[in-house]
Amino acid sequence: MSGTLNKVMLIGHLGDEVKMHYFEGGGCIGRFPIATNETYTNKQTGERVTNTDWHNVVVRNKAAEICEKYLSKGDKIYVEGRLKNRQWQGEDGNTRYTTEVHVQDFTFLTTKKESMANAQAAGQPSRPAQNQAPAKANEPTASVTPEDDDDLPF
């Protein structure tokens, strides 16, 4: 194969709000961190260990505006894009480096509001089902029953 491939796919939770930067020509970019987790059981101690990795995500123009409008800290998102390395001079004169995921496609998986509503509904079975119906109708992914998500690290 003579070609190369630079592709990243992440599913994680926003670690902060989307920070927007606007340019004179009308373009904009949004930046936000995504946390991904790896969970395993330490065979020697039997202790469950979770390692979190942080990823710097960059979205451009209309996609950035959509992310700013609908995403908030704690929301779960799928992003697909390319890795880009960047360097700049810091205020102290030192050269700084960062690796970013430049997003080409994304899907909102759950919002923090939906997650809290689902947790409350699970804790209060007497709650009327019609209060949950509007959130489920707009959800792009299939719902997960509480029995299925007990091993998830999030």
N, C-alpha and C positions, 0 to 999 in steps of 0.2 A: 504494500500500500504506500503510495507516494504522498498522500495528503496528511494533514494533521487535524487534530480535533481539540477544541477548547470548550468544554461544556460542563456546566455545574447544575445540579438539581438539588434543592434543599427544601425540607419541610421543617419549619420551626416556629418559634414564638417571637414576636417583636419585643425587643428589650427596651425600647424607648419610642416616643412619638416620631412621626416622619418630620424631618427638618428640611424645609424648602429653601432653595436658592434661586432667585430670578435674575435673568440676564437682560441687557438692554435690547437685544434683538427679539425679545418676546419668548425665548425659550426658558426652560427651568429644569432643575434636577431636584430629586428628593433623595435623602439619605436616611437610612435607619439600620440598626443592628438586628440580626436574627440569632437566636440561641438554638442550637441543636444539642440533643443529649444522647449519651451512650450509657446504658445501664448494664451492669453485669454483677454476678455474685463472686466474691473473692473466695476461692476454693479453700484457702488455709483458715480463714476466720469465719466463713459463712455469711459475712456481712455484705449487704447490697451496696454497691458503689455506683455513683452517677458522675460522669464527667461531662461538663458542658463546654462546647466550643462556640465562640462568637464570630459572626461573619458580618463584614461591612457591606451593605447592599446599596446600590445606586440605581434609581429609575429616572427616566427622562420624560420631559414634556407632558403630554396628556396622561400617560401612565402615572407620572409623579403626582399630578393633580388628583387623579382617582385614588391613589394610595393615601394621600393626605386627607381626603374627604372621608374615606371609609375605614381606615385602619387606626388603631390605637394600641398603646402598650399592652402586651399580653395576648393579642390576637394571633391566631395560627394561620400561616400562609405557606403556599407552595410557590417557589420562585425557580425559574430556569434562566440561565444566562451564561456569560463568559467571565473567566477570571482576568482581571487587569491589574498590573502592578504599577504603582505610581510613586514618584519621589519628589520632594520639595525641600526648600531651605526653611528650617524653623526660625523662630524669632531669636533664638540663642545662637544662630549661625550653623547649627548642626544639620546634616542631611537626614531627613526623615523618609521612611518607606512605609507603604501600606499595600495590602492586597484587597481588592474589592470585587464583588460580584456585580457585573453590569447586566441588569435584567432585560431579557428579551420577551419573556412570557411570565405570567403569574396567575394564581387562583387564590381567592380568599377561601379559607377552609372553615374557620369558626371565628366569631368575634368574642371578645371578653364578656359582653352582655349576654350572648347566647349561652356561653359556658356557665355563667353564674345562674341564669334562669334554669338551665338543665339541672344544675346541682341542687337548686332550691326545690325543683319539682321532684327530684329523686328523694329528697329528705322529707317532703310533705306530700304523701300519696293522696291526701284528701283535696288537694288543689284542683280546681276545675281544668279539664283538658283544653277547653276552648281558649284559655289564655296563652297556651303554648302554640297553637295552630299557626298564627301569622309568622312566627320566627321559623318554623319548620318549612313552611311553603317557600320561603326565600332562600333556604339553605341549599348550596350547590352540591353538597356531598350527602351520602346516605348517613342516617343517624346510627350511632353506635349504642348498643344496649349496655347498661352498667356492667354486666357480666363479661363483656368482650374487652372493656378498656382497663381492667384491673392491673394489667402488666405494663401499661404505657408509662413511660418515664416522665410525662408532662403533668 
